[in-house]
């Protein structure tokens, strides 16, 4: 990780070590290149990602219900899906509302809503663990993970992630 730099080279220089032609590691796009990239990538909203997460959670709840035929496992799976979808829905709502923002407010807003999302998700999981004695951790955690990873499937399907 700590590659040797030639003597006299600025440690904050963004060139890749060993790059013979001196090209920077990051090349900013021109206006035309940025517009072309934006036109090629389909529009993706937070609400469509949330819908896919809800579908993945519902599928997992149905699978746990049909395969186990036990109500406690089905409820546990439902709690796992809810602990992902509800906080994400609250964050999506908070970030997509129209408001008058200056230059730094969107970043601060993102961090604030991310904090709210994390606190709500932890609160849901703690409440479920404390208030639902027949909890099946396998059902809850597997549904939680699949629901979280549904975003990657959407991005992969749209070609935003290279295989």
Secondary structure, 3 states (H helix, E strand, C coil): CCCCCCCCCCCCCCECCCCCCCCECCCCCCHHHHHHHHHHCCCCCHHHHHHHHHHHHHHHHHHHHHHHCCHHHHHHHHHHHHHHHHHHHHHHHHHHCCCCCCCCHHHHHHHHHHHHHHHHHHHHHHHHHHHCCCCCHHHHHHHHHHHHHHHHHHHHHCCCCCC
